[in-house]
Amino acid sequence: MKLKDLIGMDIIDEAGNTVGNVSNIDINENTGSIKGIDVGKRKGILSHNEKLITFNQINQISDKILLDNILCNDNCGEP
């Protein structure tokens, strides 16, 4: 899988809640490994929240990114 394929991919937590989608990928400049991914969640037309998911929180990457834990808050699943 190429990094460009990850951008926009849905991120699902352990409980099956959609946390957001991949807005950016953080790379370790020294090793070239992925440090984490930025999760974006749109709040309105121009605003959005972001949070960082570290690579060790990821359980599986396929057509979605599945996490090992629950990151959802009160507004999970909202568009």
Steps between C-alpha positions, in 0.01 A plus 500: 500500500622849417481790743271693265248215535477566876396867472124524549468140623242442776630427850290264713555441870472169688127557567426549129458878524631719220757728659575704187726460200869529424590862434879469512778249570791574735829344393822465700748689284796298628361150450226554241251312718147616574476668843127553486204628306297815545129433534279773362136545590308777326303735723372732228588627156834652599575363846606157616661324795815291473657251733809283466478122498832330561595204286487261799127581544422356156378141489448458125517696175285377213225704333461666844735556789396301807622610843580295810313733733194721527570863414148615443338780694136609529466591132616172345350408171383853423585622150 
